[in-house]
Amino acid sequence: MKKNFSKNKNGFTLVEMMVSVFIFMIIMTAIVGVFARQINAQKKARIMEGDLENAQFALNYISKTLRTATIIGDDKNGNLRDYIQSGPNNENDFHLYEIEKNNGFIVYDFSQEACIRFTFRENYNGYEPSALWMESDTIVGVNEVDKCIGNSGVWQPSSPTYKVQRLTSGNVTGTFAVAPTRYMDHKDSRTTDTMGRATITMKVEPKKGADIDHVEPVYIQSSVALYDYPSDLSF
């Protein structure tokens, strides 16, 4: 009996061992894949969360600035107040002028006493993706707001009063649809029939080449009505 018992006490065969190892490898590969997808999803969420927070901050900052500012113009048409006042859409109280990509949206902020220009730009100041940039210059006084456009010495990087900073991270593109305050008869009448307003739209994506899977863009938007401080529009 002892002899027969010892003969029946066999171990695993080589084939059984190979099958077991193969099954174990399949299970571990599946587990590693699940963890990798989870880590990648968390990475995407962190990146998008940071980019969205910065974009929302920029949107809130622009909205706050416009409430104590007046719209002056853009880099293409110059003085938008004159352009819309005498343009083909003069009779339309709800006309919005869309500022083209790479054109600066220029306002004068009375609270800071500064010319401010917002621009969506690519490959600027060493930052390759598209981003929203803000430039400011305090060289212009409250009675000289029209000098924010044209060749008046504003926007000179060599000037000690000139500042530039990037407001967004990731890859952010967008548009400005604006309408300066409309005057009843002409811009010096101090009588308005429609206050200025602006709609800012941003498309937020991660940087190209980021070590994450494709992420759908997120759109955010804000509309702001201007108060055109000071109230008598004496500028």
Secondary structure, 3 states (H helix, E strand, C coil): CHHHHHHHCCCCCHHHHHHHHHHHHHHHHHHHHHHHHHHHHHHHHHHHHHHHHHHHHHHHHHHHHHCCEEEEEECCCEEHHHHHHHCCCCCCCCCCEEECCCCCEEEEECCCCEEEEEEEECCECCECCCEEEEEEECCCCCCCHHHHCCCCCCCCCCCCCEEEEECCCCEEEEEEEEECCEECCCCCCCCEEECCEEEEEEEEECCCCCCCCCCCCEEEEEEEECCCCCCCCCC
